[in-house]
Amino acid sequence: GAWDEGKEGADWSYEWNTTGLNDGRHDLDVRVNYSGAYDHTDLYLNTDNTPPEVTDMDHGLVTTGDMGTINITATDP
C-alpha cells in the first residue's frame, strides 16, 4: 500500500481496520527519514478475525426478584 507520512516532531499513530484481511501473518515495513538518512524495520503482525465466543450461563440459579452477582469473563482467542 501507500506510505503514510507522520509530522516532524510529533507522535504518530495509524488506525488499521484488519477485518478485510485474511487471518494470518502480515509484514509491515516501517521507515523513518531524518534529514535524508533513511532507516527501516519490519514488523510482523498476526490477524485473527474470529468473532469472540459467548458461552451459556447456568440457567435457573437466579430467579425474578433475587439479588445476586453476575461475573462475566470475555475472551477473544
PDB file with one MODEL, atoms N, CA, C and O in Angstrom:
MODEL        1
ATOM      1  N   GLY A   1       0.803  -1.180   0.000  1.00  0.00           N
ATOM      2  CA  GLY A   1       0.000   0.000   0.000  1.00  0.00           C
ATOM      3  C   GLY A   1       0.854   1.256   0.000  1.00  0.00           C
ATOM      4  O   GLY A   1       2.081   1.192  -0.077  1.00  0.00           O
ATOM      5  N   ALA A   2       0.201   2.370   0.085  1.00  0.00           N
ATOM      6  CA  ALA A   2       0.876   3.664   0.061  1.00  0.00           C
ATOM      7  C   ALA A   2       1.511   3.973   1.416  1.00  0.00           C
ATOM      8  O   ALA A   2       1.062   3.485   2.453  1.00  0.00           O
ATOM      9  N   TRP A   3       2.560   4.789   1.387  1.00  0.00           N
ATOM     10  CA  TRP A   3       3.194   5.239   2.625  1.00  0.00           C
ATOM     11  C   TRP A   3       2.296   6.264   3.301  1.00  0.00           C
ATOM     12  O   TRP A   3       1.611   7.030   2.623  1.00  0.00           O
ATOM     13  N   ASP A   4       2.292   6.285   4.630  1.00  0.00           N
ATOM     14  CA  ASP A   4       1.560   7.281   5.398  1.00  0.00           C
ATOM     15  C   ASP A   4       2.595   8.111   6.142  1.00  0.00           C
ATOM     16  O   ASP A   4       3.338   7.572   6.963  1.00  0.00           O
ATOM     17  N   GLU A   5       2.658   9.397   5.875  1.00  0.00           N
ATOM     18  CA  GLU A   5       3.693  10.240   6.460  1.00  0.00           C
ATOM     19  C   GLU A   5       3.223  10.863   7.762  1.00  0.00           C
ATOM     20  O   GLU A   5       2.115  11.393   7.851  1.00  0.00           O
ATOM     21  N   GLY A   6       4.089  10.790   8.780  1.00  0.00           N
ATOM     22  CA  GLY A   6       3.831  11.456  10.045  1.00  0.00           C
ATOM     23  C   GLY A   6       4.327  12.892   9.983  1.00  0.00           C
ATOM     24  O   GLY A   6       4.925  13.302   8.989  1.00  0.00           O
ATOM     25  N   LYS A   7       4.083  13.653  11.034  1.00  0.00           N
ATOM     26  CA  LYS A   7       4.539  15.032  11.095  1.00  0.00           C
ATOM     27  C   LYS A   7       5.805  15.098  11.945  1.00  0.00           C
ATOM     28  O   LYS A   7       5.915  14.419  12.966  1.00  0.00           O
ATOM     29  N   GLU A   8       6.754  15.920  11.515  1.00  0.00           N
ATOM     30  CA  GLU A   8       8.033  16.042  12.206  1.00  0.00           C
ATOM     31  C   GLU A   8       7.839  16.467  13.656  1.00  0.00           C
ATOM     32  O   GLU A   8       7.093  17.402  13.946  1.00  0.00           O
ATOM     33  N   GLY A   9       8.521  15.765  14.565  1.00  0.00           N
ATOM     34  CA  GLY A   9       8.492  16.110  15.977  1.00  0.00           C
ATOM     35  C   GLY A   9       7.229  15.691  16.703  1.00  0.00           C
ATOM     36  O   GLY A   9       7.073  15.996  17.886  1.00  0.00           O
ATOM     37  N   ALA A  10       6.330  15.004  16.031  1.00  0.00           N
ATOM     38  CA  ALA A  10       5.063  14.622  16.655  1.00  0.00           C
ATOM     39  C   ALA A  10       4.995  13.107  16.815  1.00  0.00           C
ATOM     40  O   ALA A  10       5.597  12.361  16.043  1.00  0.00           O
ATOM     41  N   ASP A  11       4.255  12.665  17.825  1.00  0.00           N
ATOM     42  CA  ASP A  11       3.957  11.240  17.937  1.00  0.00           C
ATOM     43  C   ASP A  11       3.092  10.855  16.744  1.00  0.00           C
ATOM     44  O   ASP A  11       2.354  11.677  16.202  1.00  0.00           O
ATOM     45  N   TRP A  12       3.194   9.621  16.356  1.00  0.00           N
ATOM     46  CA  TRP A  12       2.468   9.171  15.175  1.00  0.00           C
ATOM     47  C   TRP A  12       1.724   7.896  15.504  1.00  0.00           C
ATOM     48  O   TRP A  12       2.249   7.029  16.203  1.00  0.00           O
ATOM     49  N   SER A  13       0.518   7.776  15.013  1.00  0.00           N
ATOM     50  CA  SER A  13      -0.246   6.538  15.160  1.00  0.00           C
ATOM     51  C   SER A  13      -1.044   6.329  13.877  1.00  0.00           C
ATOM     52  O   SER A  13      -1.261   7.252  13.092  1.00  0.00           O
ATOM     53  N   TYR A  14      -1.466   5.098  13.697  1.00  0.00           N
ATOM     54  CA  TYR A  14      -2.216   4.761  12.493  1.00  0.00           C
ATOM     55  C   TYR A  14      -3.263   3.727  12.863  1.00  0.00           C
ATOM     56  O   TYR A  14      -2.938   2.679  13.421  1.00  0.00           O
ATOM     57  N   GLU A  15      -4.513   4.018  12.554  1.00  0.00           N
ATOM     58  CA  GLU A  15      -5.588   3.067  12.822  1.00  0.00           C
ATOM     59  C   GLU A  15      -5.768   2.190  11.594  1.00  0.00           C
ATOM     60  O   GLU A  15      -5.966   2.685  10.484  1.00  0.00           O
ATOM     61  N   TRP A  16      -5.698   0.881  11.806  1.00  0.00           N
ATOM     62  CA  TRP A  16      -5.733  -0.069  10.698  1.00  0.00           C
ATOM     63  C   TRP A  16      -6.858  -1.063  10.939  1.00  0.00           C
ATOM     64  O   TRP A  16      -6.786  -1.862  11.873  1.00  0.00           O
ATOM     65  N   ASN A  17      -7.883  -1.025  10.122  1.00  0.00           N
ATOM     66  CA  ASN A  17      -9.002  -1.951  10.226  1.00  0.00           C
ATOM     67  C   ASN A  17      -8.603  -3.252   9.520  1.00  0.00           C
ATOM     68  O   ASN A  17      -8.481  -3.284   8.295  1.00  0.00           O
ATOM     69  N   THR A  18      -8.405  -4.304  10.282  1.00  0.00           N
ATOM     70  CA  THR A  18      -7.916  -5.572   9.731  1.00  0.00           C
ATOM     71  C   THR A  18      -9.028  -6.530   9.327  1.00  0.00           C
ATOM     72  O   THR A  18      -8.743  -7.646   8.893  1.00  0.00           O
ATOM     73  N   THR A  19     -10.292  -6.121   9.458  1.00  0.00           N
ATOM     74  CA  THR A  19     -11.376  -7.066   9.175  1.00  0.00           C
ATOM     75  C   THR A  19     -11.418  -7.493   7.715  1.00  0.00           C
ATOM     76  O   THR A  19     -11.983  -8.542   7.403  1.00  0.00           O
ATOM     77  N   GLY A  20     -10.840  -6.716   6.817  1.00  0.00           N
ATOM     78  CA  GLY A  20     -10.823  -7.091   5.409  1.00  0.00           C
ATOM     79  C   GLY A  20      -9.636  -7.966   5.022  1.00  0.00           C
ATOM     80  O   GLY A  20      -9.512  -8.370   3.866  1.00  0.00           O
ATOM     81  N   LEU A  21      -8.765  -8.260   5.985  1.00  0.00           N
ATOM     82  CA  LEU A  21      -7.578  -9.075   5.718  1.00  0.00           C
ATOM     83  C   LEU A  21      -7.841 -10.536   6.023  1.00  0.00           C
ATOM     84  O   LEU A  21      -8.689 -10.866   6.852  1.00  0.00           O
ATOM     85  N   ASN A  22      -7.119 -11.398   5.357  1.00  0.00           N
ATOM     86  CA  ASN A  22      -7.148 -12.813   5.714  1.00  0.00           C
ATOM     87  C   ASN A  22      -6.461 -12.995   7.056  1.00  0.00           C
ATOM     88  O   ASN A  22      -5.541 -12.250   7.394  1.00  0.00           O
ATOM     89  N   ASP A  23      -6.903 -13.982   7.820  1.00  0.00           N
ATOM     90  CA  ASP A  23      -6.222 -14.309   9.066  1.00  0.00           C
ATOM     91  C   ASP A  23      -4.815 -14.789   8.751  1.00  0.00           C
ATOM     92  O   ASP A  23      -4.578 -15.423   7.723  1.00  0.00           O
ATOM     93  N   GLY A  24      -3.893 -14.485   9.640  1.00  0.00           N
ATOM     94  CA  GLY A  24      -2.521 -14.945   9.454  1.00  0.00           C
ATOM     95  C   GLY A  24      -1.528 -13.806   9.544  1.00  0.00           C
ATOM     96  O   GLY A  24      -1.858 -12.698   9.967  1.00  0.00           O
ATOM     97  N   ARG A  25      -0.314 -14.098   9.142  1.00  0.00           N
ATOM     98  CA  ARG A  25       0.799 -13.163   9.269  1.00  0.00           C
ATOM     99  C   ARG A  25       0.796 -12.132   8.134  1.00  0.00           C
ATOM    100  O   ARG A  25       0.556 -12.448   6.969  1.00  0.00           O
ATOM    101  N   HIS A  26       1.072 -10.890   8.529  1.00  0.00           N
ATOM    102  CA  HIS A  26       1.204  -9.787   7.578  1.00  0.00           C
ATOM    103  C   HIS A  26       2.493  -9.042   7.905  1.00  0.00           C
ATOM    104  O   HIS A  26       2.797  -8.801   9.073  1.00  0.00           O
ATOM    105  N   ASP A  27       3.244  -8.681   6.879  1.00  0.00           N
ATOM    106  CA  ASP A  27       4.509  -7.971   7.051  1.00  0.00           C
ATOM    107  C   ASP A  27       4.283  -6.480   6.833  1.00  0.00           C
ATOM    108  O   ASP A  27       3.657  -6.073   5.854  1.00  0.00           O
ATOM    109  N   LEU A  28       4.794  -5.678   7.747  1.00  0.00           N
ATOM    110  CA  LEU A  28       4.649  -4.230   7.677  1.00  0.00           C
ATOM    111  C   LEU A  28       6.043  -3.626   7.707  1.00  0.00           C
ATOM    112  O   LEU A  28       6.806  -3.886   8.638  1.00  0.00           O
ATOM    113  N   ASP A  29       6.387  -2.828   6.713  1.00  0.00           N
ATOM    114  CA  ASP A  29       7.690  -2.178   6.642  1.00  0.00           C
ATOM    115  C   ASP A  29       7.556  -0.768   7.202  1.00  0.00           C
ATOM    116  O   ASP A  29       6.768   0.030   6.695  1.00  0.00           O
ATOM    117  N   VAL A  30       8.321  -0.460   8.244  1.00  0.00           N
ATOM    118  CA  VAL A  30       8.291   0.850   8.881  1.00  0.00           C
ATOM    119  C   VAL A  30       9.585   1.568   8.517  1.00  0.00           C
ATOM    120  O   VAL A  30      10.674   1.032   8.716  1.00  0.00           O
ATOM    121  N   ARG A  31       9.465   2.776   7.985  1.00  0.00           N
ATOM    122  CA  ARG A  31      10.637   3.516   7.526  1.00  0.00           C
ATOM    123  C   ARG A  31      10.631   4.918   8.123  1.00  0.00           C
ATOM    124  O   ARG A  31       9.580   5.552   8.222  1.00  0.00           O
ATOM    125  N   VAL A  32      11.804   5.399   8.521  1.00  0.00           N
ATOM    126  CA  VAL A  32      11.951   6.761   9.023  1.00  0.00           C
ATOM    127  C   VAL A  32      12.961   7.501   8.157  1.00  0.00           C
ATOM    128  O   VAL A  32      13.865   6.903   7.574  1.00  0.00           O
ATOM    129  N   ASN A  33      12.784   8.806   8.089  1.00  0.00           N
ATOM    130  CA  ASN A  33      13.685   9.675   7.336  1.00  0.00           C
ATOM    131  C   ASN A  33      14.094  10.808   8.261  1.00  0.00           C
ATOM    132  O   ASN A  33      13.252  11.573   8.730  1.00  0.00           O
ATOM    133  N   TYR A  34      15.379  10.910   8.520  1.00  0.00           N
ATOM    134  CA  TYR A  34      15.887  12.005   9.332  1.00  0.00           C
ATOM    135  C   TYR A  34      16.905  12.767   8.494  1.00  0.00           C
ATOM    136  O   TYR A  34      18.039  12.318   8.331  1.00  0.00           O
ATOM    137  N   SER A  35      16.507  13.905   7.968  1.00  0.00           N
ATOM    138  CA  SER A  35      17.375  14.753   7.137  1.00  0.00           C
ATOM    139  C   SER A  35      17.993  13.990   5.977  1.00  0.00           C
ATOM    140  O   SER A  35      19.179  14.149   5.688  1.00  0.00           O
ATOM    141  N   GLY A  36      17.204  13.171   5.321  1.00  0.00           N
ATOM    142  CA  GLY A  36      17.688  12.432   4.164  1.00  0.00           C
ATOM    143  C   GLY A  36      18.320  11.096   4.486  1.00  0.00           C
ATOM    144  O   GLY A  36      18.630  10.329   3.574  1.00  0.00           O
ATOM    145  N   ALA A  37      18.518  10.798   5.755  1.00  0.00           N
ATOM    146  CA  ALA A  37      19.062   9.496   6.168  1.00  0.00           C
ATOM    147  C   ALA A  37      17.892   8.588   6.525  1.00  0.00           C
ATOM    148  O   ALA A  37      17.130   8.884   7.446  1.00  0.00           O
ATOM    149  N   TYR A  38      17.749   7.487   5.798  1.00  0.00           N
ATOM    150  CA  TYR A  38      16.629   6.578   5.993  1.00  0.00           C
ATOM    151  C   TYR A  38      17.046   5.378   6.832  1.00  0.00           C
ATOM    152  O   TYR A  38      18.194   4.936   6.782  1.00  0.00           O
ATOM    153  N   ASP A  39      16.111   4.868   7.590  1.00  0.00           N
ATOM    154  CA  ASP A  39      16.272   3.596   8.283  1.00  0.00           C
ATOM    155  C   ASP A  39      14.911   2.921   8.271  1.00  0.00           C
ATOM    156  O   ASP A  39      13.885   3.584   8.122  1.00  0.00           O
ATOM    157  N   HIS A  40      14.900   1.610   8.427  1.00  0.00           N
ATOM    158  CA  HIS A  40      13.616   0.912   8.420  1.00  0.00           C
ATOM    159  C   HIS A  40      13.722  -0.367   9.244  1.00  0.00           C
ATOM    160  O   HIS A  40      14.811  -0.848   9.556  1.00  0.00           O
ATOM    161  N   THR A  41      12.575  -0.885   9.576  1.00  0.00           N
ATOM    162  CA  THR A  41      12.471  -2.180  10.240  1.00  0.00           C
ATOM    163  C   THR A  41      11.197  -2.852   9.755  1.00  0.00           C
ATOM    164  O   THR A  41      10.281  -2.188   9.269  1.00  0.00           O
ATOM    165  N   ASP A  42      11.144  -4.146   9.887  1.00  0.00           N
ATOM    166  CA  ASP A  42       9.955  -4.910   9.522  1.00  0.00           C
ATOM    167  C   ASP A  42       9.204  -5.311  10.778  1.00  0.00           C
ATOM    168  O   ASP A  42       9.811  -5.728  11.764  1.00  0.00           O
ATOM    169  N   LEU A  43       7.899  -5.187  10.745  1.00  0.00           N
ATOM    170  CA  LEU A  43       7.031  -5.673  11.818  1.00  0.00           C
ATOM    171  C   LEU A  43       6.206  -6.812  11.256  1.00  0.00           C
ATOM    172  O   LEU A  43       5.757  -6.757  10.111  1.00  0.00           O
ATOM    173  N   TYR A  44       6.007  -7.832  12.052  1.00  0.00           N
ATOM    174  CA  TYR A  44       5.194  -8.973  11.642  1.00  0.00           C
ATOM    175  C   TYR A  44       3.965  -9.001  12.534  1.00  0.00           C
ATOM    176  O   TYR A  44       4.074  -9.152  13.751  1.00  0.00           O
ATOM    177  N   LEU A  45       2.809  -8.858  11.933  1.00  0.00           N
ATOM    178  CA  LEU A  45       1.549  -8.803  12.666  1.00  0.00           C
ATOM    179  C   LEU A  45       0.696 -10.002  12.295  1.00  0.00           C
ATOM    180  O   LEU A  45       0.620 -10.385  11.128  1.00  0.00           O
ATOM    181  N   ASN A  46       0.058 -10.591  13.295  1.00  0.00           N
ATOM    182  CA  ASN A  46      -0.868 -11.699  13.054  1.00  0.00           C
ATOM    183  C   ASN A  46      -2.289 -11.208  13.259  1.00  0.00           C
ATOM    184  O   ASN A  46      -2.609 -10.630  14.297  1.00  0.00           O
ATOM    185  N   THR A  47      -3.138 -11.437  12.274  1.00  0.00           N
ATOM    186  CA  THR A  47      -4.545 -11.075  12.413  1.00  0.00           C
ATOM    187  C   THR A  47      -5.371 -12.332  12.651  1.00  0.00           C
ATOM    188  O   THR A  47      -5.108 -13.392  12.083  1.00  0.00           O
ATOM    189  N   ASP A  48      -6.364 -12.184  13.498  1.00  0.00           N
ATOM    190  CA  ASP A  48      -7.319 -13.256  13.775  1.00  0.00           C
ATOM    191  C   ASP A  48      -8.681 -12.590  13.884  1.00  0.00           C
ATOM    192  O   ASP A  48      -9.006 -11.997  14.912  1.00  0.00           O
ATOM    193  N   ASN A  49      -9.465 -12.685  12.844  1.00  0.00           N
ATOM    194  CA  ASN A  49     -10.773 -12.036  12.805  1.00  0.00           C
ATOM    195  C   ASN A  49     -11.903 -12.950  13.259  1.00  0.00           C
ATOM    196  O   ASN A  49     -13.071 -12.695  12.966  1.00  0.00           O
ATOM    197  N   THR A  50     -11.552 -14.019  13.977  1.00  0.00           N
ATOM    198  CA  THR A  50     -12.571 -14.906  14.527  1.00  0.00           C
ATOM    199  C   THR A  50     -13.383 -14.126  15.559  1.00  0.00           C
ATOM    200  O   THR A  50     -12.802 -13.520  16.459  1.00  0.00           O
ATOM    201  N   PRO A  51     -14.715 -14.128  15.451  1.00  0.00           N
ATOM    202  CA  PRO A  51     -15.506 -13.382  16.429  1.00  0.00           C
ATOM    203  C   PRO A  51     -15.376 -13.985  17.825  1.00  0.00           C
ATOM    204  O   PRO A  51     -15.148 -15.187  17.963  1.00  0.00           O
ATOM    205  N   PRO A  52     -15.520 -13.157  18.862  1.00  0.00           N
ATOM    206  CA  PRO A  52     -15.481 -13.682  20.228  1.00  0.00           C
ATOM    207  C   PRO A  52     -16.620 -14.666  20.458  1.00  0.00           C
ATOM    208  O   PRO A  52     -17.635 -14.626  19.762  1.00  0.00           O
ATOM    209  N   GLU A  53     -16.449 -15.539  21.428  1.00  0.00           N
ATOM    210  CA  GLU A  53     -17.436 -16.576  21.716  1.00  0.00           C
ATOM    211  C   GLU A  53     -18.127 -16.286  23.040  1.00  0.00           C
ATOM    212  O   GLU A  53     -17.481 -15.944  24.030  1.00  0.00           O
ATOM    213  N   VAL A  54     -19.439 -16.426  23.045  1.00  0.00           N
ATOM    214  CA  VAL A  54     -20.227 -16.282  24.268  1.00  0.00           C
ATOM    215  C   VAL A  54     -20.732 -17.661  24.645  1.00  0.00           C
ATOM    216  O   VAL A  54     -21.360 -18.340  23.833  1.00  0.00           O
ATOM    217  N   THR A  55     -20.461 -18.078  25.874  1.00  0.00           N
ATOM    218  CA  THR A  55     -20.903 -19.396  26.324  1.00  0.00           C
ATOM    219  C   THR A  55     -22.118 -19.251  27.226  1.00  0.00           C
ATOM    220  O   THR A  55     -22.356 -18.185  27.794  1.00  0.00           O
ATOM    221  N   ASP A  56     -22.884 -20.323  27.355  1.00  0.00           N
ATOM    222  CA  ASP A  56     -24.104 -20.313  28.164  1.00  0.00           C
ATOM    223  C   ASP A  56     -23.803 -20.107  29.636  1.00  0.00           C
ATOM    224  O   ASP A  56     -22.778 -20.548  30.158  1.00  0.00           O
ATOM    225  N   MET A  57     -24.739 -19.417  30.291  1.00  0.00           N
ATOM    226  CA  MET A  57     -24.702 -19.296  31.744  1.00  0.00           C
ATOM    227  C   MET A  57     -25.473 -20.476  32.317  1.00  0.00           C
ATOM    228  O   MET A  57     -26.247 -21.120  31.608  1.00  0.00           O
ATOM    229  N   ASP A  58     -25.264 -20.759  33.594  1.00  0.00           N
ATOM    230  CA  ASP A  58     -26.052 -21.790  34.262  1.00  0.00           C
ATOM    231  C   ASP A  58     -27.451 -21.232  34.498  1.00  0.00           C
ATOM    232  O   ASP A  58     -27.631 -20.314  35.299  1.00  0.00           O
ATOM    233  N   HIS A  59     -28.435 -21.785  33.803  1.00  0.00           N
ATOM    234  CA  HIS A  59     -29.807 -21.295  33.909  1.00  0.00           C
ATOM    235  C   HIS A  59     -30.444 -21.756  35.221  1.00  0.00           C
ATOM    236  O   HIS A  59     -30.159 -22.847  35.716  1.00  0.00           O
ATOM    237  N   GLY A  60     -31.302 -20.913  35.768  1.00  0.00           N
ATOM    238  CA  GLY A  60     -32.064 -21.290  36.943  1.00  0.00           C
ATOM    239  C   GLY A  60     -31.410 -20.943  38.268  1.00  0.00           C
ATOM    240  O   GLY A  60     -31.997 -21.205  39.318  1.00  0.00           O
ATOM    241  N   LEU A  61     -30.221 -20.366  38.259  1.00  0.00           N
ATOM    242  CA  LEU A  61     -29.565 -20.031  39.515  1.00  0.00           C
ATOM    243  C   LEU A  61     -30.104 -18.746  40.120  1.00  0.00           C
ATOM    244  O   LEU A  61     -30.012 -18.548  41.331  1.00  0.00           O
ATOM    245  N   VAL A  62     -30.663 -17.875  39.299  1.00  0.00           N
ATOM    246  CA  VAL A  62     -31.227 -16.617  39.776  1.00  0.00           C
ATOM    247  C   VAL A  62     -32.662 -16.549  39.280  1.00  0.00           C
ATOM    248  O   VAL A  62     -32.939 -16.830  38.114  1.00  0.00           O
ATOM    249  N   THR A  63     -33.571 -16.173  40.170  1.00  0.00           N
ATOM    250  CA  THR A  63     -34.969 -16.036  39.776  1.00  0.00           C
ATOM    251  C   THR A  63     -35.395 -14.580  39.925  1.00  0.00           C
ATOM    252  O   THR A  63     -34.685 -13.776  40.530  1.00  0.00           O
ATOM    253  N   THR A  64     -36.543 -14.250  39.376  1.00  0.00           N
ATOM    254  CA  THR A  64     -37.048 -12.884  39.408  1.00  0.00           C
ATOM    255  C   THR A  64     -37.118 -12.378  40.838  1.00  0.00           C
ATOM    256  O   THR A  64     -37.635 -13.058  41.724  1.00  0.00           O
ATOM    257  N   GLY A  65     -36.590 -11.169  41.060  1.00  0.00           N
ATOM    258  CA  GLY A  65     -36.621 -10.554  42.379  1.00  0.00           C
ATOM    259  C   GLY A  65     -35.401 -10.860  43.225  1.00  0.00           C
ATOM    260  O   GLY A  65     -35.163 -10.172  44.218  1.00  0.00           O
ATOM    261  N   ASP A  66     -34.625 -11.862  42.869  1.00  0.00           N
ATOM    262  CA  ASP A  66     -33.408 -12.183  43.625  1.00  0.00           C
ATOM    263  C   ASP A  66     -32.324 -11.146  43.351  1.00  0.00           C
ATOM    264  O   ASP A  66     -32.233 -10.591  42.256  1.00  0.00           O
ATOM    265  N   MET A  67     -31.512 -10.902  44.362  1.00  0.00           N
ATOM    266  CA  MET A  67     -30.319 -10.077  44.195  1.00  0.00           C
ATOM    267  C   MET A  67     -29.141 -11.024  44.089  1.00  0.00           C
ATOM    268  O   MET A  67     -29.084 -12.038  44.785  1.00  0.00           O
ATOM    269  N   GLY A  68     -28.217 -10.699  43.232  1.00  0.00           N
ATOM    270  CA  GLY A  68     -27.059 -11.568  43.080  1.00  0.00           C
ATOM    271  C   GLY A  68     -25.950 -10.858  42.329  1.00  0.00           C
ATOM    272  O   GLY A  68     -26.104  -9.724  41.876  1.00  0.00           O
ATOM    273  N   THR A  69     -24.850 -11.539  42.210  1.00  0.00           N
ATOM    274  CA  THR A  69     -23.693 -11.027  41.483  1.00  0.00           C
ATOM    275  C   THR A  69     -23.513 -11.837  40.215  1.00  0.00           C
ATOM    276  O   THR A  69     -23.585 -13.066  40.235  1.00  0.00           O
ATOM    277  N   ILE A  70     -23.283 -11.158  39.138  1.00  0.00           N
ATOM    278  CA  ILE A  70     -23.011 -11.830  37.873  1.00  0.00           C
ATOM    279  C   ILE A  70     -21.561 -11.550  37.509  1.00  0.00           C
ATOM    280  O   ILE A  70     -21.154 -10.394  37.393  1.00  0.00           O
ATOM    281  N   ASN A  71     -20.791 -12.603  37.331  1.00  0.00           N
ATOM    282  CA  ASN A  71     -19.402 -12.474  36.901  1.00  0.00           C
ATOM    283  C   ASN A  71     -19.319 -12.824  35.425  1.00  0.00           C
ATOM    284  O   ASN A  71     -19.856 -13.843  34.989  1.00  0.00           O
ATOM    285  N   ILE A  72     -18.655 -11.989  34.670  1.00  0.00           N
ATOM    286  CA  ILE A  72     -18.522 -12.196  33.233  1.00  0.00           C
ATOM    287  C   ILE A  72     -17.045 -12.260  32.885  1.00  0.00           C
ATOM    288  O   ILE A  72     -16.253 -11.421  33.312  1.00  0.00           O
ATOM    289  N   THR A  73     -16.690 -13.267  32.105  1.00  0.00           N
ATOM    290  CA  THR A  73     -15.336 -13.374  31.582  1.00  0.00           C
ATOM    291  C   THR A  73     -15.419 -13.339  30.069  1.00  0.00           C
ATOM    292  O   THR A  73     -16.130 -14.143  29.466  1.00  0.00           O
ATOM    293  N   ALA A  74     -14.705 -12.421  29.457  1.00  0.00           N
ATOM    294  CA  ALA A  74     -14.697 -12.308  27.997  1.00  0.00           C
ATOM    295  C   ALA A  74     -13.337 -12.742  27.482  1.00  0.00           C
ATOM    296  O   ALA A  74     -12.302 -12.342  28.014  1.00  0.00           O
ATOM    297  N   THR A  75     -13.350 -13.561  26.443  1.00  0.00           N
ATOM    298  CA  THR A  75     -12.102 -13.960  25.813  1.00  0.00           C
ATOM    299  C   THR A  75     -12.218 -13.763  24.314  1.00  0.00           C
ATOM    300  O   THR A  75     -13.297 -13.885  23.734  1.00  0.00           O
ATOM    301  N   ASP A  76     -11.120 -13.465  23.716  1.00  0.00           N
ATOM    302  CA  ASP A  76     -11.057 -13.317  22.266  1.00  0.00           C
ATOM    303  C   ASP A  76      -9.766 -13.979  21.823  1.00  0.00           C
ATOM    304  O   ASP A  76      -8.703 -13.358  21.827  1.00  0.00           O
ATOM    305  N   PRO A  77      -9.868 -15.266  21.434  1.00  0.00           N
ATOM    306  CA  PRO A  77      -8.642 -16.026  21.180  1.00  0.00           C
ATOM    307  C   PRO A  77      -7.756 -15.422  20.173  1.00  0.00           C
ATOM    308  O   PRO A  77      -6.695 -15.972  19.876  1.00  0.00           O
TER     309      PRO A  77
ENDMDL
END
